[in-house]
Amino acid sequence: MTAKKALKLVFIFSIAGVLFSGYLSYMELWGSGCNNSFVQCGSDFSLFNLPACVYGFFMYLTISVISLLGLQEKQKK
């Protein structure tokens, strides 16, 4: 597998993670909570009063930006 294909795969999975964790974050923070959705959210533990899905959203967002920058760097050469 080439580096470009690997970066594309990482980018696709990270976008899927952004969408999924974004949905969970929205439901947990502004929606009716995850109890009424098709997925049950985490536990009662939260860091800085935020649910874990919010941290997952920002981690996936970071991975997607880094992989996108890597894909653009490969295209310049």
N, C-alpha and C positions, 0 to 999 in steps of 0.2 A: 504494500500500500504506500502510495506516495504521501508526502507531507501535505500537499494541497488537498487530497482526498480525505485525509485524516482531519484537517481543519474544517472541511465542509461538514463532515460527520459530527464533529464536536459542536459546530455552529447549529446544526439542525436539532441536536439533542438539547442544547442550551436554550434555544427558542421554545422548544416544547416545555422545558422546565420553567421558563419565564411565564409562559401562558398558564400553566397549571398552578404554580405558586402564586401568580398574580390573581387568579380566580379565588384561590383559598384565602389570600390576604384580603381581598375585597370583601368576601363573605364574612370573614372574621372581624374586620374593623368596621365596615359600614353596612354590611348586609345583616341578615337575621342570624348570623352565626353559621357554623358548618354543621350543626345538628340537623338542619333541614335539607342539606344538600346530599348529593350522592356519595360524598366522601366524608368520613369522620375526621375532624382535626385532632391535633396532638393532645397533650396533657394539660394539667393546670399550671405547670411550670412555665414561666415566661421571664425573659431577661429584659430589663428596663421596661417592663410592662407591655411588651410587644410579643405577639405569638411567634412561634418558630417559623411559620410560613413566610413571614415578612423578611426574615434573615435569608431564607432560601431564595426568595425573589431577588434580593440584591446580590447574592452569590451567583445565581444563574445569569443575572444581568451583566455582572462583571465578566464572567466566562464568555458570554456571547460577544461583548465588546472586544475583548482580547482576541478571540478567534476571528472576528471580522477584521480587525486591524492586521492580523497575520495573513488573512486572505488577500487583503489589499496590498500588503507589502510584497507578496509573491507575484501579484499581477504587474507590479511596476517593473520588475526585472525582465 
